[in-house]
Amino acid sequence: MGLVYANIELVNAGEIFLAQKGYIKQTEVKRMNVNALVDTGASTLTINENIKIQLDLLELDEREVILADGSRQKLKVVGPIEIRFENRKTTTNAVVLPSADKILLGVIPIEDMDILIDAKQEKLIVNPETPYLASLSLR
């Protein structure tokens, strides 16, 4: 299997809340479409500093992370951020890898949206067993 990329939409979830409460207009909610590398070795969403700035995400925390090369770094955690793929969405936080050239979509948001990697077609798909509504296991 080669590399799998997916077109996803990233939305400032804090601003979604503000728009729902009437504090800002829906058209003021910051959002962007990106092509993310689907990375089953990553746990969560990883973005770069540029995306953090464009979406105006809040710095929430710092975490020590282990990178693909085994090195450890202390990185910012920002959010909340809504990830949208086809008819699925989830809200999460993101790790900011400042100089990253690729957005990484990790397994936690993938599982939460109930989407799968189609190895034959090398693409991300909505779970065909639950095409209209995401399913979530609580066991």
ZIPE-V239253 format. One record per backbone hydrogen bond with DSSP energy under -1.0 kcal/mol. CO is the residue of the C=O (numbers start at 0). NH is the residue of the N-H. E is the energy in kcal/mol with one decimal. If there is no record, write none. Layout:
BEGIN
co:CO nh:NH e:E
co:CO nh:NH e:E
END
This chain:
BEGIN
co:3 nh:37 e:-3.1
co:5 nh:35 e:-3.0
co:7 nh:33 e:-2.8
co:8 nh:83 e:-2.5
co:9 nh:31 e:-2.3
co:10 nh:81 e:-3.1
co:11 nh:15 e:-1.4
co:12 nh:16 e:-1.8
co:13 nh:17 e:-1.9
co:14 nh:18 e:-2.5
co:15 nh:19 e:-2.4
co:16 nh:20 e:-1.9
co:17 nh:22 e:-2.4
co:24 nh:27 e:-1.9
co:25 nh:28 e:-1.3
co:29 nh:11 e:-2.5
co:31 nh:9 e:-3.1
co:33 nh:7 e:-2.6
co:35 nh:5 e:-2.4
co:36 nh:104 e:-2.8
co:38 nh:41 e:-1.5
co:41 nh:106 e:-2.4
co:42 nh:107 e:-2.3
co:44 nh:94 e:-2.5
co:45 nh:103 e:-2.0
co:46 nh:96 e:-2.8
co:47 nh:51 e:-1.9
co:48 nh:52 e:-2.3
co:49 nh:53 e:-2.7
co:50 nh:54 e:-2.5
co:51 nh:56 e:-2.1
co:57 nh:78 e:-1.7
co:60 nh:76 e:-2.8
co:62 nh:74 e:-3.0
co:64 nh:72 e:-2.1
co:66 nh:69 e:-2.4
co:70 nh:66 e:-3.0
co:72 nh:64 e:-3.0
co:74 nh:62 e:-2.6
co:75 nh:95 e:-2.5
co:76 nh:59 e:-3.1
co:76 nh:60 e:-1.5
co:77 nh:93 e:-2.8
co:78 nh:57 e:-1.3
co:79 nh:12 e:-1.3
co:80 nh:91 e:-2.7
co:81 nh:10 e:-2.3
co:82 nh:89 e:-1.8
co:83 nh:8 e:-2.3
co:84 nh:87 e:-2.7
co:87 nh:84 e:-2.4
co:89 nh:82 e:-3.0
co:91 nh:80 e:-3.2
co:93 nh:77 e:-2.9
co:94 nh:46 e:-2.7
co:96 nh:99 e:-2.3
co:97 nh:48 e:-1.0
co:102 nh:36 e:-3.1
co:103 nh:45 e:-2.3
co:104 nh:38 e:-2.3
co:105 nh:109 e:-1.5
co:106 nh:110 e:-2.9
co:107 nh:111 e:-2.4
co:108 nh:112 e:-1.9
co:109 nh:114 e:-1.9
co:113 nh:126 e:-1.8
co:115 nh:124 e:-3.0
co:117 nh:121 e:-1.2
co:117 nh:122 e:-1.5
co:122 nh:117 e:-3.3
co:124 nh:115 e:-3.0
co:126 nh:129 e:-1.4
END
